[in-house]
Structure formats: C-alpha cells, structure tokens
Amino acid sequence: MKTEPTVAVGQRWADNDPRSRGRVLRIIEVGGENGSRLDPRFVYMEDVAGKRTRIAKVRLQPTRNGYRLLRDGEQV
C-alpha cells in the first residue's frame, strides 16, 4: 500500500507521466485541513494556465505515472 506524502499549500509538483512532460502543479488547497469540507483524500492543484484539478494524495509519489515534489527554484 502506498503511503500518503506530507503535502502543504504552495508546494509545486511535477507530473512524471511522459504524456504530460513539463506539467507543473501548485497545491492550492488540501482537503480536510483547517475545517475544510473538501474530501481529505485529495489535494486541489492549479497549473500555470490556471486550470484546477483534484488529485488523490496517494498519487503524489515519485513513480512513472505519479508526481515528484520540486524544491524551491527547481525547474522541470
């Protein structure tokens, strides 16, 4: 079973899927935090174009079709 990573608003994650090369998402909200009514299994993210998406926390893993956390200033 995959473990859920520690996530926080403002983090940037790169999509590892080869079909989405170069896609970077920023966490805008974490479900279930601070009394949020949003589903706690998901994080809510936004890409550079402003498109919002919901992603399961367990997908935030550095696997082939997962995501990897970008450090400050790191580019894809």
ABEGO torsion letter per residue (X at the ends): XBBBBBBBBGBBBBBABAAABGBBBBBABBBGBGGBABBAABBBBBBAAGBBBBBBAAABBBBAABBBBBBBGBBX
